[in-house]
Amino acid sequence: MHTRWIKTSVAWLLAWQMAGAAAPAAAQPPAPAQAQWATSWMAAPEPTWGPDYVLPLGMPETLRDVTLRQSLRLAVGGDRLRLVLSNVHGAQPLRLGRVQVAAEAGGRFLPVKFGGTDGTVIAAGAQALSDPIDLPVPDGARLRVDIHLPEATRPAGFHWDARERALLLPGDAVGQAEAQGSVALDSRAFLAAVMVLAQNAPSTVVTLGDSITDGNGSTPGTDSRWPDFLARRLAPRGVSVLNAGISGNRLLRDGMGESALARLQRDVLQHPGVRAVIVMLGTNDIGWPGGPFAPDEAPPSLDELTQGMRQLVEQAHLHGVRVTGATVTPFEDALKGTPLEGHYSPAKEALRQAFNRWIRESGTFDAVVDFDRLLRDPQRPARLLARFDSGDHLHPGDAGYEAMAEAIDLRALQ
């Protein structure tokens, strides 16, 4: 009796399974893609410095009851925006007054809210994400952002040499026309990133480097840094290029900004959808020691440079991020005849050449872009080719930056 019951049950179960297999459920349509937030522009923050430093700050040390107006160009567009306001490296809570944003080409200013209200307070060392803003923007759109600072505050979320003219207007001039008494500035503050809501999953490339990545030597206001040219190549593919360059940045030590190793997580790996990073570092590690920026500092060894770069690559790989290494460009006669002379020496050139050989041949990177070979003068390989030189023999000009972006193999970034 028991055996017959088992056989009957098994037969019934097999019949039920076969019937189900013969008549599968109707296929469900694929779920629509869910829009996601992606970073489309950033400015890497760095600490400010005092009046005795070798370079000017580029804005007042204290700001009070003024409106800071800044412009920028997005990499990719989207249906809505969010702003990231920064108090990174700020020592006190930062109170923001009204904030507004507009498309630079004749768009009207729209209010930027935080939790539904105007203004916010950002804790020391922190940043604030705005509410979504209904402002559809195309790829490459330029924006203007106004921030009112009602209380005395030091610049935070600071970024030196923006290659973009900013304005400081008296009082709460948010959304108003340029007023009498406004002051032009060369540096940025408080505005750290802009995010867009896109229909596809974010795909991002970050460029990590020093003043050559930051665009020193390019024409201000023209978006002619090499990451800008690369962004225009990749925007049709839906890929955002973020510029995490800081002038004076170094791989191993703090300089103008924390070392690249110290800021890797915040400035590179935290962004949604990062697929690849292009690393161009070493110029200041090699050039600063013994010069006006680090007069008492001993130069790094080749082993220290390579170990630091390996560590950066290993950390990126843990996050599934591909790394393209860039060779260090020539700098013979860099800043010669200026108070900043001292970047070049024969010993420093020998270290640059050894480091570049390691970048090319070690196999550490997923890909290599040889900016040294691209930009050097064939008749004088320690020096930039004249048509690519901005004139200071350290930084390329617009033509050099465009050539650098064109030299990057886009397939290596996928």
C-alpha positions in Angstrom: 0.0 0.0 0.0 2.7 2.4 1.0 4.8 1.5 -2.1 1.8 2.0 -4.5 1.2 5.5 -3.0 4.8 6.5 -3.6 4.7 5.3 -7.2 1.4 7.1 -7.8 2.8 10.4 -6.3 6.0 10.2 -8.4 4.0 9.6 -11.6 1.7 12.6 -10.8 4.7 14.8 -10.1 6.4 13.9 -13.4 3.3 14.5 -15.3 2.9 17.9 -13.7 6.5 18.9 -14.5 6.1 17.7 -18.2 2.9 19.7 -18.5 4.6 22.8 -17.2 7.6 22.3 -19.5 5.2 21.9 -22.5 3.4 25.1 -21.7 5.9 27.7 -20.4 4.7 31.0 -19.0 4.6 33.9 -21.4 7.9 35.7 -21.6 8.0 39.0 -19.7 9.2 42.1 -21.4 12.6 43.3 -20.2 12.4 45.9 -17.4 13.1 49.5 -18.6 16.6 50.8 -17.8 16.6 52.7 -14.6 18.0 56.1 -14.7 21.2 56.6 -12.5 23.2 59.4 -11.2 26.7 59.9 -12.7 29.4 62.5 -12.0 29.8 64.7 -15.1 32.3 67.3 -13.8 34.6 67.6 -10.7 37.2 69.9 -9.2 39.6 68.0 -6.8 39.8 69.9 -3.5 43.1 70.9 -1.9 44.0 72.8 1.3 44.6 76.6 1.1 47.9 78.2 2.1 49.1 81.5 3.6 50.6 84.6 2.0 54.2 83.4 2.5 53.8 80.5 0.0 55.6 80.7 -3.3 52.3 81.0 -5.2 49.4 83.3 -4.7 46.1 81.8 -3.5 44.1 83.3 -6.3 41.2 84.5 -4.0 40.8 86.3 -0.7 41.7 84.3 2.4 38.4 85.2 4.0 35.0 85.6 2.3 32.0 87.3 3.9 28.6 88.4 2.4 29.7 87.8 -1.1 28.5 85.8 -4.1 30.9 83.5 -5.8 30.1 82.8 -9.5 31.8 79.9 -11.2 31.5 78.4 -14.7 32.2 74.9 -15.8 31.6 72.5 -18.7 30.0 69.1 -18.2 31.3 66.0 -19.9 27.9 64.2 -20.5 24.4 65.4 -20.3 21.3 64.2 -18.5 17.7 65.0 -17.6 18.4 66.4 -14.1 21.3 67.8 -12.1 22.6 67.7 -8.6 25.4 69.9 -7.2 28.1 68.7 -4.7 29.2 71.5 -2.4 32.3 70.9 -0.4 33.8 71.9 3.0 36.7 69.4 2.5 39.8 70.8 4.2 37.6 73.4 6.0 38.2 73.7 9.7 34.8 75.0 10.7 31.2 74.3 9.7 30.4 76.1 6.4 27.1 78.1 6.1 25.9 78.5 2.5 23.2 81.0 1.6 21.2 80.9 -1.6 22.6 78.8 -4.4 21.4 78.9 -8.0 22.5 77.3 -11.3 21.8 78.2 -15.0 22.8 77.0 -18.4 25.5 79.5 -19.4 24.0 80.0 -22.9 21.2 82.3 -21.9 19.4 80.0 -19.4 17.5 81.3 -16.5 18.8 80.7 -13.0 17.1 77.9 -11.0 17.2 77.6 -7.2 19.3 74.8 -5.7 17.7 73.3 -2.6 19.0 71.2 0.2 16.3 69.1 1.8 13.8 71.5 0.3 15.3 74.7 1.7 17.6 77.4 0.6 21.1 77.1 1.9 22.7 74.6 4.2 25.4 74.1 6.8 28.2 71.7 5.9 30.3 70.1 8.6 34.0 70.6 8.6 35.7 68.1 6.2 32.3 67.1 4.7 30.3 67.8 1.6 26.6 68.3 0.8 24.6 66.9 -2.1 21.8 69.1 -3.4 18.2 68.1 -4.2 17.7 67.1 -7.8 17.2 70.1 -10.2 15.0 69.9 -13.2 17.5 71.2 -15.8 18.0 68.9 -18.8 21.4 69.4 -20.3 23.2 68.1 -23.4 26.7 66.6 -23.6 29.3 69.4 -23.2 26.9 71.9 -21.7 28.4 74.8 -19.8 26.8 75.9 -16.5 27.1 78.8 -14.2 26.7 78.4 -10.5 26.2 81.2 -7.9 26.9 80.6 -4.2 26.1 83.3 -1.6 28.4 83.2 1.5 26.6 85.2 4.2 29.2 84.6 7.0 32.9 85.0 7.3 34.5 81.8 6.0 37.8 80.7 4.5 37.7 79.0 1.1 37.1 75.3 1.3 36.6 72.7 -1.4 39.4 74.9 -2.8 41.0 74.3 -6.2 43.9 76.5 -7.4 44.3 77.7 -11.0 40.9 76.7 -12.4 41.8 77.8 -16.0 38.4 79.5 -15.8 37.4 83.0 -14.8 35.3 83.2 -11.6 33.7 86.3 -10.1 33.3 87.6 -6.6 30.3 89.9 -6.3 29.4 91.9 -3.2 26.4 90.8 -1.1 23.7 88.4 -2.2 23.9 88.8 -6.0 22.7 85.3 -6.8 21.2 85.2 -10.3 21.8 88.9 -10.9 23.8 90.5 -13.7 27.5 91.3 -13.1 27.6 94.1 -10.6 29.9 97.0 -10.1 32.6 96.1 -7.7 32.9 92.5 -8.8 36.4 90.9 -8.7 37.8 88.3 -11.1 39.4 85.2 -9.6 41.6 82.5 -10.9 40.7 79.8 -8.4 37.7 77.8 -7.4 36.0 77.0 -4.1 33.1 75.2 -2.5 31.8 73.7 -5.8 33.3 70.2 -6.0 31.1 68.2 -8.6 28.0 68.2 -10.7 26.0 65.0 -11.2 23.5 64.2 -14.0 20.7 61.8 -14.1 21.3 59.7 -17.2 19.2 56.8 -18.8 22.2 54.4 -18.9 24.4 53.1 -16.2 27.3 55.5 -15.6 30.6 54.8 -17.4 33.4 57.0 -16.2 37.1 57.7 -16.9 39.1 59.7 -14.3 42.4 61.5 -15.1 44.7 61.7 -12.1 47.7 63.9 -12.2 49.3 67.3 -11.5 49.3 70.7 -13.3 49.7 69.1 -16.7 46.4 67.2 -16.2 44.9 70.2 -14.5 45.6 72.2 -17.7 48.2 74.8 -16.6 49.4 76.4 -19.8 46.1 76.0 -21.7 44.1 79.1 -22.7 41.7 80.0 -19.8 38.0 79.7 -20.5 38.4 77.5 -23.6 38.3 74.0 -22.1 41.6 73.1 -23.7 43.1 70.8 -21.1 43.9 67.3 -22.4 41.1 65.8 -20.3 38.7 68.3 -22.0 39.7 67.1 -25.4 39.4 63.4 -24.3 35.9 64.2 -22.9 34.8 65.4 -26.3 36.1 62.1 -27.9 34.2 59.9 -25.3 30.9 61.8 -24.9 29.3 60.3 -28.0 29.9 56.9 -26.3 28.2 58.0 -23.2 31.4 58.0 -21.2 32.1 60.8 -18.7 35.7 62.1 -18.3 36.5 63.6 -14.9 39.6 65.8 -14.3 41.2 64.9 -10.9 44.3 66.9 -11.6 45.8 69.3 -9.0 48.6 71.6 -9.9 51.7 70.7 -7.8 50.3 67.3 -7.0 52.7 64.4 -6.2 52.5 60.6 -6.1 54.4 60.1 -2.8 54.1 63.3 -0.7 51.7 66.0 -0.1 52.4 69.1 -2.2 49.7 71.4 -3.4 47.0 69.0 -2.3 47.3 65.6 -0.6 49.5 63.0 -2.3 47.7 61.1 -5.1 47.8 57.9 -3.0 46.1 59.7 -0.1 43.3 61.1 -2.3 42.8 58.1 -4.6 39.6 56.9 -2.9 37.9 60.3 -2.7 38.9 61.8 -6.0 38.8 58.7 -8.2 37.3 55.5 -6.8 34.2 57.0 -5.2 32.6 58.1 -8.4 29.8 56.0 -9.8 30.7 53.8 -12.7 34.5 54.4 -12.8 35.9 52.0 -15.4 39.4 53.4 -15.9 41.9 55.9 -14.6 44.7 57.5 -16.5 47.6 58.3 -14.2 50.2 61.0 -15.1 52.3 61.6 -12.0 56.0 62.0 -11.1 56.9 65.4 -12.6 56.8 67.1 -9.2 58.1 64.1 -7.2 61.2 64.5 -9.4 61.3 68.2 -10.0 60.4 69.7 -6.6 63.2 68.5 -4.3 66.0 71.1 -4.1 63.9 73.8 -5.8 61.7 76.6 -4.4 58.8 74.3 -3.6 60.8 71.8 -1.5 64.3 73.3 -1.0 65.3 70.9 1.9 63.8 67.7 0.5 65.9 64.8 -0.8 64.8 63.4 -4.2 63.0 60.1 -4.2 64.7 57.0 -5.4 63.4 55.1 -8.5 62.4 52.2 -6.2 60.2 54.6 -4.1 58.5 55.9 -7.2 57.8 52.5 -8.7 56.6 51.1 -5.4 54.2 54.0 -5.0 52.9 53.6 -8.5 52.4 49.8 -8.0 50.4 50.5 -4.8 48.1 52.9 -6.7 47.5 50.3 -9.4 46.8 47.5 -6.9 44.3 49.6 -5.1 42.5 50.6 -8.4 42.5 47.0 -9.5 40.7 45.9 -6.2 37.8 48.1 -7.4 37.8 46.7 -10.9 39.3 49.8 -12.4 41.7 49.6 -15.3 44.8 51.8 -15.1 46.6 53.5 -18.0 50.1 54.8 -17.0 51.4 57.9 -18.7 55.1 58.7 -19.1 56.5 61.9 -17.6 56.9 64.6 -20.1 60.2 66.5 -20.7 61.0 69.6 -18.6 64.5 70.8 -19.5 64.7 74.6 -18.8 61.4 74.4 -17.0 60.4 77.8 -15.5 63.9 79.1 -16.3 64.4 82.8 -15.5 61.5 82.8 -13.1 61.4 82.7 -9.2 60.3 79.1 -9.6 63.4 77.9 -11.5 65.0 74.7 -10.2 62.7 72.0 -11.5 65.4 70.6 -13.9 68.8 69.2 -13.4 70.8 66.4 -15.2 70.3 64.2 -12.2 66.5 64.8 -12.3 66.5 64.1 -16.0 68.2 60.7 -15.4 65.6 59.8 -12.9 62.8 60.8 -15.2 64.3 58.7 -18.0 64.6 55.7 -15.7 61.0 56.1 -14.4 59.7 56.3 -17.9 61.5 53.1 -18.9 59.8 51.4 -16.0 56.4 52.8 -16.9 56.8 51.5 -20.5 58.4 48.1 -19.7 57.3 46.9 -16.3 53.9 45.5 -17.2 52.4 47.1 -14.2 49.7 49.0 -16.1 46.8 47.7 -18.2 47.9 50.1 -20.9 50.5 52.8 -21.4 50.3 56.2 -23.2 53.7 57.6 -24.0 53.3 61.3 -23.6 57.1 61.7 -23.4 57.7 60.3 -26.8 54.7 62.3 -28.2 55.8 65.7 -26.9 59.6 65.7 -26.8 61.8 67.4 -29.3 63.6 64.7 -31.3 66.7 66.8 -31.6 66.7 67.5 -27.8 64.7 64.8 -26.1 64.9 66.3 -22.6 62.9 69.3 -23.9 59.3 69.9 -25.1 58.9 70.3 -28.8 58.4 74.0 -29.5 55.0 73.7 -31.1 53.6 71.8 -28.1 55.2 74.1 -25.5 53.1 76.7 -23.6 56.3 78.7 -23.3 57.5 77.8 -19.8 59.1 74.5 -21.0 57.1 72.5 -18.5 53.5 72.7 -19.5 52.1 72.0 -23.0 49.9 74.6 -24.6 46.5 74.0 -26.3 48.1 72.1 -29.3 50.1 69.8 -27.0 47.1 69.0 -24.9 45.0 68.2 -27.9 47.7 65.9 -29.2 47.9 64.1 -25.8 44.1 63.4 -25.9 44.3 62.1 -29.5 47.2 59.7 -28.5 45.0 57.8 -26.0 43.7 54.5 -27.2 40.0 54.5 -26.3 39.9 50.7 -26.5 42.3 50.5 -23.5 39.8 52.4 -21.4 36.9 50.0 -21.9 
